[in-house]
Amino acid sequence: MLERIEKIAQDACLQHNVALYDIELKHAAKGLIIVIYITKVNGVIISECQKVSRTISDFLEEQEFIDKRYFLEVSSPGLERELKLKKHYLSAIGEKVKVTFSQNEKNLTKIGTLKEVLPDIVKIEFNEGIEEIPFLNIKKSKTYFDYKK
């Protein structure tokens, strides 16, 4: 089901000149919640979310391939967006990131600037210099917005 929803969402995003960032399927007591995150350079606006939502909703209702109650949400991933996939890291090069990773059997959480994304590692510049962190060691990461500035 996820692959089919992803294809529908990608087509809708292309139609409205935005990019698909991520999809989450959540099971709740009220039914299936489909959350689609869209993005573009300089951010998306509410009307773009509405257009993509209408396009996806119309298609899902027309095709009737979801046989249970569902709710569709379309939004921006936000200022502090999760970095799950390699494409997420690539889109965040040059941005501040907050990353939790394992190193010497300890979990560390640091804030730095994402400098480079290679096949198996990311290079992040922290105060003490640039570190190479294997993707396999990353527990959690997201872009970081300094609210104090």
N, C-alpha and C positions, 0 to 999 in steps of 0.2 A: 504494500500500500504506500509506503514512504516514497519509493522510487517513482510511482505514478503521480503522487502529489507534487514531488519535486519537478517532474517534467512539466506539469500544468503550471506550476509557479514560475518556472524558468520562461515558459512561453508568455505568460502574462507580464513578467518583468520586461522582457524584450519589447513587447507591444507598447509599454509605457516608459521606455528609456530609463529604467532603473536596473539594478543588479540584485539577484537573489543572494542573501548573505547566509541565511541558515533557516532550518525548519525544525520545529519541536512538535512532537505528538505527546499530549498529556492525557492520561485517562483519569476522569473525575466521575463522581457520582452522577452528575448531570449529563454526562456523555463524553465524547471525544473532543478534546480541544486541540485545534490545529493552529499553531503559531508560526507565521511566516515573517521573517525579518528581511527587509529590503534596504538597499543602500545605494548611494551614488556620491560622486565627488561633491563636496560641500553640503552633504546631507540631503535627506528627503523631507518633503513637506506633507502635511496631513492630506491634502487633496490627492497626492500621488499614492498614498496608502489606501485611500478610499477607492481610487480607480482600479488599483491592483486587486483589492478585496472584491470589488464588484465583478471583475473579469473572472477571477478564480471561483467565486461563489456561483456565478451563472453557469460556468462549465461543470462544476461539481453537481449542481442540481440537474443539469441536462443529462449528464452521463449516469447519474444515480449509482455510482460504484461504491459509495460508502453506505452500508446498509443499517447503520445505527445513528442515533442522534449525535450531531456534531456542532461545534461552534468554531467559527473562523476568525482569527485575529491577524491583522497585518500591521506591522509597525517597524520603526527604525530599531537597529540594535542598540542605540543610545551612545552617549559619550564614552562610557566605559563598557566596551563590548567584549564579550568573551572571545578568546582566541582558541578555537578547537581544531580547525583544519589548517593545512599548510597555506591555503589561499588566504585565510584570515591573517596569518603572520605576514604574508607578502604584502597585503594591503595596509599593514601597520608599520612598515619600514619607515624609520625616521620619527616615529611617535614614542612617547613615554609608555612603558608597560610595567605592570606589576606581575611578577612571576614567582610562583612557588615551585621549587624543584628540589630533588634529592641530590646531596653531595656528601660523600664520605659518611654514608648511613645516617645523615641528618637531613631534615627538611628545612630549607631556607626560603624566606620570602624577601625579595628585593625589588626596588624600583629603579629602572634605568631606561636607556634609549635603545630601541631595537635597531641594530645596524645592518644585519645581513641574515638572510635565510638560505641555508644550504640543504642538500638532500636529507641529511640526518641530524643537523645541528642548527641552532640559532646563535648569532653573536649579539650580545647585549652589552652596552657600555654602562658600567656602574661607576660610582665615585672612585673606586680603586682600580679601574681599568676595564678593558673589554674581556668578557668571559665567553667561552664557547660552551653552550649547554645542549647536550643531546636531547632530542625530542622525547626519547624514552624516559628521561629523568624529570620531565616537566609534569607536575601534578595539576597545576591550575595556572592560567594566565589570562590577562585582560589588558586592554588599553587603560591608561591611567590619566585621569584629569585632575590637576592640582587646583582644588577649589579655593585655595588661599590666594592665588595670584589674580 
